Amino acid sequence: MASESDVTVDRVVEVADLVADEADADTEAVLLDALGRVRKRGWTDE
């Protein structure tokens, strides 16, 4: 059975794929942009 964090990561990637498709962008670029926004809010990537 998948852990809660694995399910969360899968969902984040799924949403990034949808956003990338809608914005005609690369999924990796969407994820990196989102990570940059999280870091600006002061959260660390532990």
C-alpha positions in Angstrom: 0.0 0.0 0.0 1.3 3.5 -0.9 2.2 5.8 1.9 0.4 9.1 2.4 3.4 11.0 1.1 3.6 8.9 -2.0 0.0 9.5 -2.7 0.5 13.3 -2.2 3.4 13.4 -4.6 1.5 11.4 -7.2 -1.4 13.9 -6.8 1.0 16.9 -7.1 2.5 15.5 -10.3 -1.0 14.8 -11.7 -2.1 18.4 -11.0 1.2 19.8 -12.5 0.5 17.7 -15.7 -3.0 19.2 -16.0 -1.6 22.8 -15.4 1.1 22.2 -17.9 -1.3 20.9 -20.5 -3.6 23.9 -20.0 -0.7 26.4 -20.1 1.0 24.6 -23.0 4.1 24.3 -20.7 6.5 21.6 -19.5 5.4 19.7 -16.4 8.9 20.0 -14.9 8.8 23.8 -15.4 5.4 24.0 -13.7 6.7 21.9 -10.7 9.9 24.1 -10.4 7.8 27.3 -10.5 5.6 25.9 -7.7 8.6 24.9 -5.6 10.0 28.4 -6.0 6.8 29.9 -4.8 6.8 27.5 -1.8 10.4 28.5 -0.9 9.4 32.3 -1.1 6.8 31.6 1.5 9.5 30.4 3.8 8.9 26.6 3.7 11.9 24.4 3.4 12.1 21.3 1.2 13.0 18.8 3.9 
